Amino acid sequence: MKRFLRYLAVIVGLLVVFIVFAAVSAWPNVGSGANDPRAPDIVRSPQWHGDRFANPLPMYSNLKGGIWQMLESQPGEEPDAPVPTIDSSAVYAQPPSSGLRVTWFGHSSMLVEIDGANIVVDPLWSERPSPFPWLGPKRWYEPPVPIDRLPRVDAVVISHDHYDHLDRPSVQALNARGTRFIVPLGVGAHLVGWGVPRDRITELDWWQEAKVGNVRVVSTPSRHASGRLSPQSDHTLWTGFALVGPVHRAFYSGDTGLNDTFVDVGTKLGPFDVTMIEAGQYDPQWPDWHLGPEQAMLVHEEVRGRVLIPVHWGLIKLAHHAWTEPPERILAAARCSHADVLVPEPGQAVEPTTHPVIPRWWPAQRWFTGEQHAIVASRHGDPNEKFEVPVCRSDT
């Protein structure tokens, strides 16, 4: 009977989602339907296949297991005490002495100050990454630095159009400051629909680039998907970014599963003084959608990174793991690979090349190791054929 009730709850939940979608598809945060999939830049893209963008490597998901898991929750998946944050707005009065400074605001939102250019990454200042202000996962703390207290913003880069990376109110607030937006193919239609002038939008395919001051912004391949609450799933591209300045280099993975392109990124655009790699919101039911900590460390090594800052964690709950597990597993992997890792407090501005010492600020609680709950991507969408990923043994 208990299993039947769970099954019934899932069916009812899916029905509610369908009804909500049908009723509110015109809600402004859903996204624009203005993108023309026949636009020349889109149909010429090597990533465009038939009627949508597609990964070179198909992705595996255990849909049945993932649906059952939606109804489950474990202690420790969200904080039970306030998360410490730092307001670094006073720091921005002076440029970084090293020429490179990163402020992580939680999840994947960041400010990267690199060789004189100020670049905001995947801004998420809203209370919820959702099409509706009253539905969806709620952030655990207020934005450490309000948008109007950021320094001059030369460009905003967006990795893809999922709600936790493309946030309409944040885009509109930054647009009011007259900033420029650099996005993957197709994402510009969302921005135009929200009032961003087309002449301040640059769309890139993988390996294409734009210039921000003296910094090259290069779109790098990722293994993911796109789409909002609309029928246009995968009509926009997903990407990572390399920020290549005359002195410093930084790499942001975007959302991605493991794939064969990261060595090429390191060869063509590295080495990187800092990598900002997604290391949270992972699950064995969908191992190709996100890296998880051990694969994040592998990507850091493949792109030839020097200092790793784990991102895509520490703000909202999107997966079933302890909220503190990503940094714990990253640090465990770093002990084996001898990598240099920084885990700043949300809002803390750090200069990676100066090797600052950041005290542990998150609470100690139960978490699972890479041995206990491995996240290993499939090679071709087949769960029986996986990448080889080193796992740091707990007794090492």
PAVO-347650 format. One record per residue (C-alpha): x, y, z; residue in three letters. Coordinates in Angstrom, 3 decimals. Last residue first. Layout:
N
<atom x="X" y="Y" z="Z" type="ALA"/>
...
***
This chain:
396
<atom x="44.647" y="7.362" z="2.064" type="THR"/>
<atom x="42.116" y="5.566" z="4.306" type="ASP"/>
<atom x="39.077" y="7.099" z="2.611" type="SER"/>
<atom x="40.338" y="6.000" z="-0.794" type="ARG"/>
<atom x="40.558" y="8.781" z="-3.337" type="CYS"/>
<atom x="38.581" y="7.756" z="-6.378" type="VAL"/>
<atom x="40.200" y="7.962" z="-9.794" type="PRO"/>
<atom x="37.641" y="8.155" z="-12.605" type="VAL"/>
<atom x="37.633" y="5.712" z="-15.502" type="GLU"/>
<atom x="34.763" y="6.634" z="-17.759" type="PHE"/>
<atom x="31.811" y="4.302" z="-17.938" type="LYS"/>
<atom x="30.343" y="1.630" z="-20.171" type="GLU"/>
<atom x="27.568" y="-0.261" z="-18.375" type="ASN"/>
<atom x="25.543" y="2.906" z="-17.861" type="PRO"/>
<atom x="25.337" y="3.361" z="-21.658" type="ASP"/>
<atom x="24.855" y="7.009" z="-22.630" type="GLY"/>
<atom x="28.049" y="6.942" z="-24.679" type="HIS"/>
<atom x="30.861" y="7.129" z="-22.146" type="ARG"/>
<atom x="28.813" y="6.934" z="-18.980" type="SER"/>
<atom x="29.682" y="9.294" z="-16.163" type="ALA"/>
<atom x="30.879" y="8.200" z="-12.722" type="VAL"/>
<atom x="29.391" y="9.529" z="-9.487" type="ILE"/>
<atom x="30.361" y="7.108" z="-6.727" type="ALA"/>
<atom x="28.363" y="6.956" z="-3.510" type="HIS"/>
<atom x="30.373" y="4.921" z="-0.982" type="GLN"/>
<atom x="33.776" y="5.142" z="-2.645" type="GLU"/>
<atom x="33.317" y="8.808" z="-3.483" type="GLY"/>
<atom x="32.638" y="9.421" z="0.182" type="THR"/>
<atom x="29.275" y="9.913" z="1.837" type="PHE"/>
<atom x="28.543" y="12.722" z="4.284" type="TRP"/>
<atom x="27.674" y="13.083" z="7.971" type="ARG"/>
<atom x="28.178" y="16.511" z="9.477" type="GLN"/>
<atom x="30.931" y="18.996" z="10.215" type="ALA"/>
<atom x="29.706" y="22.548" z="9.772" type="PRO"/>
<atom x="30.862" y="24.917" z="6.995" type="TRP"/>
<atom x="33.493" y="27.614" z="7.654" type="TRP"/>
<atom x="36.837" y="25.798" z="7.292" type="ARG"/>
<atom x="39.506" y="28.453" z="7.488" type="PRO"/>
<atom x="40.658" y="30.052" z="4.219" type="ILE"/>
<atom x="44.429" y="30.341" z="3.731" type="VAL"/>
<atom x="45.220" y="32.578" z="0.760" type="PRO"/>
<atom x="47.345" y="31.254" z="-2.092" type="HIS"/>
<atom x="48.341" y="34.618" z="-3.649" type="THR"/>
<atom x="47.438" y="33.309" z="-7.110" type="THR"/>
<atom x="43.868" y="32.673" z="-6.011" type="PRO"/>
<atom x="42.976" y="36.259" z="-5.050" type="GLU"/>
<atom x="39.864" y="35.865" z="-2.911" type="VAL"/>
<atom x="36.667" y="37.892" z="-2.479" type="ALA"/>
<atom x="34.345" y="36.318" z="0.097" type="GLN"/>
<atom x="30.662" y="36.588" z="-0.857" type="GLY"/>
<atom x="29.821" y="33.003" z="0.026" type="PRO"/>
<atom x="32.686" y="31.740" z="2.172" type="GLU"/>
<atom x="35.670" y="30.662" z="0.135" type="PRO"/>
<atom x="36.585" y="27.018" z="-0.553" type="VAL"/>
<atom x="40.053" y="27.170" z="-2.126" type="LEU"/>
<atom x="41.744" y="24.022" z="-3.438" type="VAL"/>
<atom x="45.396" y="23.416" z="-4.407" type="ASP"/>
<atom x="45.709" y="19.908" z="-5.804" type="ALA"/>
<atom x="47.870" y="17.189" z="-4.260" type="HIS"/>
<atom x="45.986" y="14.551" z="-6.310" type="SER"/>
<atom x="45.208" y="12.308" z="-3.337" type="CYS"/>
<atom x="44.656" y="15.042" z="-0.772" type="ARG"/>
<atom x="42.731" y="16.998" z="-3.399" type="ALA"/>
<atom x="40.215" y="14.172" z="-3.761" type="ALA"/>
<atom x="39.448" y="14.387" z="-0.037" type="ALA"/>
<atom x="39.179" y="18.176" z="-0.309" type="LEU"/>
<atom x="36.697" y="17.827" z="-3.163" type="ILE"/>
<atom x="34.760" y="15.206" z="-1.196" type="ARG"/>
<atom x="34.366" y="17.475" z="1.824" type="GLU"/>
<atom x="33.640" y="20.503" z="-0.363" type="PRO"/>
<atom x="30.794" y="18.676" z="-2.169" type="PRO"/>
<atom x="29.358" y="16.988" z="0.961" type="GLU"/>
<atom x="28.376" y="20.100" z="2.902" type="THR"/>
<atom x="24.823" y="20.247" z="1.520" type="TRP"/>
<atom x="24.432" y="16.557" z="2.273" type="ALA"/>
<atom x="23.312" y="14.791" z="-0.885" type="HIS"/>
<atom x="19.951" y="14.411" z="-2.573" type="HIS"/>
<atom x="19.973" y="16.982" z="-5.362" type="ALA"/>
<atom x="18.753" y="20.496" z="-6.208" type="LEU"/>
<atom x="19.040" y="22.151" z="-2.798" type="LYS"/>
<atom x="19.987" y="25.809" z="-2.906" type="ILE"/>
<atom x="22.969" y="27.973" z="-1.923" type="LEU"/>
<atom x="26.105" y="25.927" z="-1.120" type="GLY"/>
<atom x="26.738" y="24.120" z="-4.396" type="TRP"/>
<atom x="27.367" y="24.813" z="-8.072" type="HIS"/>
<atom x="30.991" y="25.864" z="-7.442" type="VAL"/>
<atom x="34.310" y="24.312" z="-6.377" type="PRO"/>
<atom x="37.284" y="26.730" z="-6.493" type="ILE"/>
<atom x="40.340" y="24.931" z="-7.895" type="LEU"/>
<atom x="43.849" y="26.415" z="-8.016" type="VAL"/>
<atom x="46.472" y="25.465" z="-10.640" type="ARG"/>
<atom x="44.313" y="24.173" z="-13.484" type="GLY"/>
<atom x="45.691" y="22.174" z="-16.390" type="ARG"/>
<atom x="42.365" y="21.572" z="-18.190" type="VAL"/>
<atom x="42.764" y="17.848" z="-17.509" type="GLU"/>
<atom x="43.707" y="18.345" z="-13.844" type="GLU"/>
<atom x="40.684" y="20.469" z="-13.035" type="HIS"/>
<atom x="38.530" y="18.031" z="-15.034" type="VAL"/>
<atom x="39.741" y="15.167" z="-12.816" type="LEU"/>
<atom x="38.981" y="17.190" z="-9.692" type="MET"/>
<atom x="35.465" y="17.855" z="-10.958" type="ALA"/>
<atom x="35.135" y="14.120" z="-11.656" type="GLN"/>
<atom x="35.839" y="13.430" z="-7.999" type="GLU"/>
<atom x="33.476" y="16.132" z="-6.751" type="PRO"/>
<atom x="30.337" y="15.523" z="-8.837" type="GLY"/>
<atom x="30.385" y="16.118" z="-12.560" type="LEU"/>
<atom x="26.807" y="16.960" z="-13.477" type="HIS"/>
<atom x="24.402" y="15.733" z="-16.169" type="TRP"/>
<atom x="26.093" y="12.431" z="-17.040" type="ASP"/>
<atom x="25.613" y="10.777" z="-13.636" type="PRO"/>
<atom x="21.798" y="11.040" z="-13.624" type="TRP"/>
<atom x="20.584" y="8.385" z="-11.155" type="GLN"/>
<atom x="23.995" y="8.388" z="-9.437" type="PRO"/>
<atom x="23.264" y="11.953" z="-8.246" type="ASP"/>
<atom x="24.939" y="15.350" z="-8.427" type="TYR"/>
<atom x="24.000" y="18.826" z="-7.214" type="GLN"/>
<atom x="27.594" y="19.848" z="-6.429" type="GLY"/>
<atom x="31.081" y="20.012" z="-7.948" type="ALA"/>
<atom x="30.754" y="22.548" z="-10.747" type="GLU"/>
<atom x="34.215" y="23.803" z="-11.627" type="ILE"/>
<atom x="35.713" y="27.223" z="-11.119" type="MET"/>
<atom x="39.297" y="26.837" z="-12.285" type="THR"/>
<atom x="42.052" y="29.237" z="-11.310" type="VAL"/>
<atom x="45.472" y="30.149" z="-12.692" type="ASP"/>
<atom x="44.607" y="28.222" z="-15.830" type="PHE"/>
<atom x="47.102" y="26.427" z="-18.068" type="PRO"/>
<atom x="45.455" y="26.618" z="-20.427" type="GLY"/>
<atom x="43.677" y="27.667" z="-23.633" type="LEU"/>
<atom x="44.454" y="25.182" z="-26.395" type="LYS"/>
<atom x="45.980" y="22.303" z="-24.407" type="THR"/>
<atom x="43.758" y="22.698" z="-21.356" type="GLY"/>
<atom x="40.610" y="22.969" z="-23.445" type="VAL"/>
<atom x="41.720" y="19.981" z="-25.537" type="ASP"/>
<atom x="42.178" y="17.927" z="-22.358" type="VAL"/>
<atom x="38.693" y="18.985" z="-21.342" type="PHE"/>
<atom x="36.968" y="17.731" z="-24.489" type="THR"/>
<atom x="36.490" y="13.994" z="-23.830" type="ASP"/>
<atom x="33.409" y="14.155" z="-21.606" type="ASN"/>
<atom x="32.378" y="14.291" z="-17.943" type="LEU"/>
<atom x="28.980" y="15.840" z="-17.352" type="GLY"/>
<atom x="28.536" y="19.548" z="-17.503" type="THR"/>
<atom x="27.065" y="22.623" z="-15.889" type="ASP"/>
<atom x="29.355" y="25.574" z="-16.565" type="GLY"/>
<atom x="33.019" y="24.610" z="-16.446" type="SER"/>
<atom x="34.492" y="28.016" z="-15.636" type="TYR"/>
<atom x="38.172" y="28.468" z="-16.506" type="PHE"/>
<atom x="40.443" y="31.368" z="-15.564" type="ALA"/>
<atom x="43.624" y="32.712" z="-17.200" type="ARG"/>
<atom x="45.917" y="35.498" z="-16.097" type="HIS"/>
<atom x="48.504" y="37.813" z="-17.686" type="VAL"/>
<atom x="47.263" y="38.905" z="-21.122" type="PRO"/>
<atom x="43.800" y="37.611" z="-20.268" type="GLY"/>
<atom x="42.082" y="34.377" z="-21.194" type="VAL"/>
<atom x="38.684" y="33.770" z="-19.646" type="LEU"/>
<atom x="37.675" y="30.235" z="-20.618" type="ALA"/>
<atom x="33.952" y="29.575" z="-20.560" type="PHE"/>
<atom x="31.647" y="26.573" z="-20.312" type="GLY"/>
<atom x="28.710" y="25.927" z="-22.606" type="THR"/>
<atom x="25.067" y="25.086" z="-23.193" type="TRP"/>
<atom x="23.179" y="25.723" z="-26.462" type="LEU"/>
<atom x="19.573" y="26.782" z="-26.956" type="THR"/>
<atom x="16.806" y="24.849" z="-28.690" type="HIS"/>
<atom x="17.560" y="21.981" z="-26.289" type="ASP"/>
<atom x="14.073" y="22.071" z="-24.757" type="SER"/>
<atom x="11.746" y="24.408" z="-26.635" type="GLN"/>
<atom x="8.357" y="23.198" z="-25.365" type="PRO"/>
<atom x="8.484" y="25.646" z="-22.450" type="SER"/>
<atom x="9.221" y="25.611" z="-18.732" type="LEU"/>
<atom x="12.918" y="26.186" z="-19.377" type="ARG"/>
<atom x="15.313" y="24.437" z="-21.705" type="GLY"/>
<atom x="18.901" y="23.312" z="-21.952" type="SER"/>
<atom x="21.071" y="20.223" z="-21.841" type="ALA"/>
<atom x="24.482" y="19.044" z="-20.560" type="HIS"/>
<atom x="27.860" y="17.923" z="-21.786" type="ARG"/>
<atom x="30.131" y="20.945" z="-22.124" type="SER"/>
<atom x="32.257" y="22.455" z="-24.862" type="PRO"/>
<atom x="34.149" y="25.728" z="-24.351" type="THR"/>
<atom x="33.069" y="29.273" z="-25.249" type="SER"/>
<atom x="36.059" y="31.634" z="-25.192" type="VAL"/>
<atom x="36.029" y="35.053" z="-23.512" type="VAL"/>
<atom x="39.282" y="36.766" z="-24.511" type="ARG"/>
<atom x="40.363" y="39.447" z="-22.036" type="VAL"/>
<atom x="42.011" y="42.736" z="-23.018" type="ASN"/>
<atom x="38.766" y="44.685" z="-22.721" type="GLY"/>
<atom x="36.068" y="42.086" z="-23.110" type="VAL"/>
<atom x="36.704" y="40.229" z="-26.397" type="LYS"/>
<atom x="34.499" y="37.501" z="-27.831" type="ALA"/>
<atom x="35.173" y="33.872" z="-28.646" type="GLU"/>
<atom x="34.080" y="30.838" z="-30.635" type="GLN"/>
<atom x="35.299" y="27.436" z="-29.484" type="TRP"/>
<atom x="31.748" y="26.201" z="-28.860" type="TRP"/>
<atom x="29.123" y="28.505" z="-30.399" type="ASP"/>
<atom x="28.803" y="32.053" z="-29.165" type="LEU"/>
<atom x="26.046" y="34.655" z="-28.872" type="GLU"/>
<atom x="26.950" y="38.282" z="-28.148" type="THR"/>
<atom x="24.234" y="40.531" z="-26.691" type="ILE"/>
<atom x="24.582" y="44.298" z="-26.200" type="ARG"/>
<atom x="23.439" y="45.095" z="-29.756" type="ASP"/>
<atom x="20.271" y="43.054" z="-29.196" type="ARG"/>
<atom x="19.122" y="45.452" z="-26.495" type="PRO"/>
<atom x="18.142" y="43.619" z="-23.279" type="VAL"/>
<atom x="14.426" y="44.032" z="-22.574" type="GLY"/>
<atom x="13.350" y="40.677" z="-21.178" type="TRP"/>
<atom x="12.357" y="39.253" z="-24.579" type="GLY"/>
<atom x="15.764" y="40.291" z="-25.911" type="VAL"/>
<atom x="17.385" y="38.331" z="-23.072" type="LEU"/>
<atom x="15.435" y="35.155" z="-23.769" type="HIS"/>
<atom x="16.210" y="35.402" z="-27.493" type="ALA"/>
<atom x="19.915" y="35.799" z="-26.697" type="GLY"/>
<atom x="19.992" y="32.241" z="-25.371" type="VAL"/>
<atom x="19.957" y="30.838" z="-28.909" type="GLY"/>
<atom x="23.698" y="30.231" z="-29.233" type="LEU"/>
<atom x="25.536" y="30.463" z="-25.933" type="PRO"/>
<atom x="25.744" y="33.761" z="-24.010" type="VAL"/>
<atom x="27.861" y="36.904" z="-23.672" type="ILE"/>
<atom x="25.922" y="39.824" z="-22.176" type="PHE"/>
<atom x="27.015" y="43.487" z="-22.069" type="ARG"/>
<atom x="26.251" y="45.835" z="-19.195" type="THR"/>
<atom x="24.111" y="48.953" z="-19.283" type="GLY"/>
<atom x="23.467" y="49.063" z="-15.537" type="ARG"/>
<atom x="19.767" y="48.443" z="-16.164" type="ALA"/>
<atom x="20.835" y="45.243" z="-17.945" type="ASN"/>
<atom x="22.332" y="44.067" z="-14.656" type="LEU"/>
<atom x="18.974" y="44.414" z="-12.917" type="ALA"/>
<atom x="17.188" y="42.809" z="-15.888" type="GLN"/>
<atom x="19.513" y="39.828" z="-15.932" type="VAL"/>
<atom x="19.130" y="39.351" z="-12.176" type="SER"/>
<atom x="15.339" y="39.529" z="-12.441" type="PRO"/>
<atom x="15.370" y="37.002" z="-15.337" type="ARG"/>
<atom x="17.640" y="34.359" z="-13.822" type="ASP"/>
<atom x="19.677" y="32.280" z="-16.275" type="LEU"/>
<atom x="21.902" y="29.937" z="-14.262" type="HIS"/>
<atom x="19.576" y="28.365" z="-11.658" type="ASP"/>
<atom x="16.675" y="28.670" z="-14.090" type="TYR"/>
<atom x="18.272" y="26.589" z="-16.833" type="HIS"/>
<atom x="19.262" y="28.788" z="-19.800" type="ASP"/>
<atom x="22.915" y="27.969" z="-20.328" type="HIS"/>
<atom x="26.430" y="29.185" z="-19.418" type="SER"/>
<atom x="25.664" y="32.892" z="-19.058" type="ILE"/>
<atom x="28.470" y="35.462" z="-19.155" type="VAL"/>
<atom x="27.885" y="39.004" z="-17.910" type="VAL"/>
<atom x="30.195" y="41.727" z="-19.174" type="ALA"/>
<atom x="32.015" y="44.900" z="-18.170" type="ASP"/>
<atom x="30.490" y="45.164" z="-14.700" type="VAL"/>
<atom x="31.712" y="48.200" z="-12.729" type="ARG"/>
<atom x="31.864" y="47.209" z="-9.050" type="PRO"/>
<atom x="29.003" y="45.362" z="-7.386" type="LEU"/>
<atom x="27.012" y="47.313" z="-4.850" type="ARG"/>
<atom x="23.890" y="47.652" z="-7.033" type="ASP"/>
<atom x="23.797" y="43.892" z="-7.471" type="ILE"/>
<atom x="23.601" y="43.340" z="-3.725" type="PRO"/>
<atom x="26.604" y="41.538" z="-2.189" type="VAL"/>
<atom x="26.077" y="38.519" z="0.082" type="PRO"/>
<atom x="22.807" y="37.642" z="-1.692" type="PRO"/>
<atom x="20.375" y="36.673" z="1.083" type="GLU"/>
<atom x="20.716" y="33.205" z="2.556" type="TYR"/>
<atom x="19.446" y="29.658" z="2.104" type="TRP"/>
<atom x="17.970" y="30.108" z="-1.365" type="ARG"/>
<atom x="14.513" y="28.603" z="-1.899" type="LYS"/>
<atom x="13.932" y="25.558" z="-4.084" type="PRO"/>
<atom x="10.825" y="25.863" z="-6.260" type="GLY"/>
<atom x="7.522" y="27.742" z="-6.176" type="LEU"/>
<atom x="6.390" y="31.174" z="-4.975" type="TRP"/>
<atom x="8.429" y="33.423" z="-7.275" type="PRO"/>
<atom x="7.419" y="31.369" z="-10.327" type="PHE"/>
<atom x="9.604" y="30.365" z="-13.291" type="PRO"/>
<atom x="12.090" y="29.029" z="-10.757" type="SER"/>
<atom x="15.566" y="29.604" z="-9.404" type="PRO"/>
<atom x="14.193" y="30.957" z="-6.087" type="ARG"/>
<atom x="14.971" y="34.030" z="-3.984" type="GLU"/>
<atom x="16.493" y="35.844" z="-6.926" type="SER"/>
<atom x="20.143" y="36.999" z="-7.048" type="TRP"/>
<atom x="21.396" y="34.328" z="-9.440" type="LEU"/>
<atom x="24.058" y="35.689" z="-11.800" type="PRO"/>
<atom x="25.646" y="33.084" z="-14.112" type="ASP"/>
<atom x="29.130" y="34.666" z="-14.164" type="VAL"/>
<atom x="29.832" y="38.382" z="-13.705" type="VAL"/>
<atom x="32.936" y="39.690" z="-15.500" type="ILE"/>
<atom x="35.062" y="42.651" z="-14.427" type="ASN"/>
<atom x="37.960" y="43.259" z="-16.833" type="ALA"/>
<atom x="41.267" y="44.830" z="-15.722" type="GLY"/>
<atom x="43.402" y="41.700" z="-15.952" type="ASP"/>
<atom x="40.774" y="39.491" z="-14.352" type="ILE"/>
<atom x="38.064" y="40.406" z="-11.885" type="GLU"/>
<atom x="35.706" y="37.428" z="-11.781" type="VAL"/>
<atom x="32.378" y="37.965" z="-10.032" type="LEU"/>
<atom x="30.521" y="34.779" z="-9.336" type="MET"/>
<atom x="27.177" y="32.999" z="-9.342" type="SER"/>
<atom x="27.476" y="29.221" z="-9.723" type="SER"/>
<atom x="25.830" y="28.114" z="-6.441" type="HIS"/>
<atom x="26.851" y="30.742" z="-3.870" type="GLY"/>
<atom x="28.209" y="34.296" z="-4.231" type="PHE"/>
<atom x="31.752" y="33.319" z="-5.235" type="TRP"/>
<atom x="34.049" y="36.320" z="-5.505" type="THR"/>
<atom x="37.152" y="35.787" z="-7.630" type="VAL"/>
<atom x="40.185" y="38.077" z="-7.907" type="ARG"/>
<atom x="42.971" y="38.248" z="-10.491" type="LEU"/>
<atom x="45.323" y="41.176" z="-11.166" type="GLY"/>
<atom x="47.505" y="40.341" z="-8.154" type="SER"/>
<atom x="46.722" y="43.601" z="-6.369" type="SER"/>
<atom x="43.040" y="43.126" z="-7.090" type="PRO"/>
<atom x="41.422" y="46.449" z="-7.992" type="PRO"/>
<atom x="40.538" y="48.776" z="-5.100" type="GLN"/>
<atom x="37.037" y="49.995" z="-4.284" type="ALA"/>
<atom x="35.950" y="46.391" z="-4.814" type="TYR"/>
<atom x="36.918" y="45.466" z="-1.256" type="VAL"/>
<atom x="34.088" y="47.583" z="0.183" type="ALA"/>
<atom x="31.555" y="45.365" z="-1.634" type="SER"/>
<atom x="32.967" y="42.219" z="-0.051" type="SER"/>
<atom x="29.869" y="41.394" z="2.026" type="ASP"/>
<atom x="30.745" y="38.061" z="3.630" type="ILE"/>
<atom x="28.458" y="35.098" z="4.300" type="THR"/>
<atom x="28.032" y="32.548" z="7.074" type="PRO"/>
<atom x="25.248" y="29.973" z="6.550" type="VAL"/>
<atom x="22.570" y="30.260" z="9.236" type="PRO"/>
<atom x="21.765" y="26.986" z="11.027" type="ALA"/>
<atom x="19.912" y="23.812" z="9.989" type="ASP"/>
<atom x="21.489" y="23.838" z="6.538" type="PRO"/>
<atom x="19.861" y="21.690" z="3.846" type="GLU"/>
<atom x="20.555" y="18.107" z="2.798" type="GLU"/>
<atom x="21.624" y="17.359" z="6.368" type="GLY"/>
<atom x="18.724" y="15.089" z="7.248" type="PRO"/>
<atom x="17.452" y="13.023" z="4.313" type="GLN"/>
<atom x="14.742" y="13.647" z="1.738" type="SER"/>
<atom x="12.622" y="11.396" z="-0.428" type="GLU"/>
<atom x="9.679" y="12.088" z="-2.727" type="LEU"/>
<atom x="11.794" y="13.177" z="-5.696" type="MET"/>
<atom x="13.745" y="9.932" z="-5.331" type="GLN"/>
<atom x="10.936" y="7.922" z="-6.857" type="TRP"/>
<atom x="11.097" y="10.138" z="-9.951" type="ILE"/>
<atom x="14.886" y="9.773" z="-10.239" type="GLY"/>
<atom x="14.732" y="6.009" z="-10.003" type="GLY"/>
<atom x="12.217" y="5.833" z="-12.816" type="LYS"/>
<atom x="14.137" y="8.310" z="-14.996" type="LEU"/>
<atom x="17.504" y="6.569" z="-14.673" type="ASN"/>
<atom x="19.362" y="9.097" z="-16.814" type="SER"/>
<atom x="22.093" y="8.522" z="-19.392" type="TYR"/>
<atom x="23.450" y="11.264" z="-21.624" type="MET"/>
<atom x="24.442" y="10.955" z="-25.278" type="PRO"/>
<atom x="28.050" y="11.917" z="-26.123" type="LEU"/>
<atom x="28.441" y="14.423" z="-28.971" type="PRO"/>
<atom x="25.765" y="16.409" z="-27.122" type="ASN"/>
<atom x="22.724" y="17.608" z="-29.015" type="ALA"/>
<atom x="21.215" y="20.934" z="-30.081" type="PHE"/>
<atom x="17.762" y="20.727" z="-31.608" type="ARG"/>
<atom x="15.662" y="20.258" z="-34.743" type="ASP"/>
<atom x="17.868" y="18.156" z="-37.012" type="GLY"/>
<atom x="21.201" y="18.096" z="-35.187" type="HIS"/>
<atom x="22.724" y="21.415" z="-34.126" type="TRP"/>
<atom x="26.087" y="21.006" z="-32.329" type="GLN"/>
<atom x="28.099" y="21.472" z="-35.535" type="PRO"/>
<atom x="26.447" y="24.915" z="-35.692" type="SER"/>
<atom x="25.335" y="25.996" z="-39.156" type="ARG"/>
<atom x="21.636" y="25.626" z="-38.231" type="VAL"/>
<atom x="22.114" y="27.908" z="-35.232" type="ILE"/>
<atom x="24.159" y="30.712" z="-36.765" type="ASP"/>
<atom x="21.844" y="30.769" z="-39.799" type="PRO"/>
<atom x="18.611" y="31.139" z="-37.799" type="ALA"/>
<atom x="16.338" y="28.148" z="-38.457" type="ARG"/>
<atom x="15.793" y="27.514" z="-34.753" type="PRO"/>
<atom x="14.234" y="31.003" z="-34.527" type="ASP"/>
<atom x="14.348" y="32.084" z="-30.894" type="ASN"/>
<atom x="11.333" y="34.201" z="-30.015" type="ALA"/>
<atom x="9.808" y="31.749" z="-27.552" type="GLY"/>
<atom x="11.124" y="33.801" z="-24.684" type="SER"/>
<atom x="11.591" y="32.489" z="-21.205" type="GLY"/>
<atom x="9.551" y="31.133" z="-18.317" type="VAL"/>
<atom x="10.332" y="34.227" z="-16.258" type="ASN"/>
<atom x="7.593" y="36.260" z="-17.957" type="PRO"/>
<atom x="4.716" y="33.837" z="-17.225" type="TRP"/>
<atom x="3.199" y="32.980" z="-20.653" type="ALA"/>
<atom x="3.326" y="29.224" z="-20.025" type="SER"/>
<atom x="1.096" y="29.768" z="-17.009" type="VAL"/>
<atom x="-1.924" y="27.541" z="-17.462" type="ALA"/>
<atom x="-0.496" y="24.726" z="-19.561" type="ALA"/>
<atom x="2.610" y="24.470" z="-17.418" type="PHE"/>
<atom x="0.579" y="24.489" z="-14.212" type="VAL"/>
<atom x="-1.657" y="21.746" z="-15.552" type="ILE"/>
<atom x="1.342" y="19.632" z="-16.590" type="PHE"/>
<atom x="3.064" y="20.134" z="-13.243" type="VAL"/>
<atom x="-0.148" y="19.176" z="-11.432" type="VAL"/>
<atom x="-0.385" y="15.996" z="-13.497" type="LEU"/>
<atom x="3.225" y="15.142" z="-12.701" type="LEU"/>
<atom x="2.496" y="15.561" z="-8.989" type="GLY"/>
<atom x="-0.647" y="13.451" z="-9.194" type="VAL"/>
<atom x="1.289" y="10.667" z="-10.893" type="ILE"/>
<atom x="4.104" y="10.909" z="-8.331" type="VAL"/>
<atom x="1.632" y="10.858" z="-5.435" type="ALA"/>
<atom x="-0.079" y="7.785" z="-6.884" type="LEU"/>
<atom x="3.260" y="5.962" z="-7.057" type="TYR"/>
<atom x="4.009" y="6.892" z="-3.445" type="ARG"/>
<atom x="0.551" y="5.711" z="-2.429" type="LEU"/>
<atom x="1.090" y="2.411" z="-4.251" type="PHE"/>
<atom x="4.444" y="1.916" z="-2.518" type="ARG"/>
<atom x="2.804" y="2.435" z="0.877" type="LYS"/>
<atom x="0.000" y="0.000" z="0.000" type="MET"/>
***
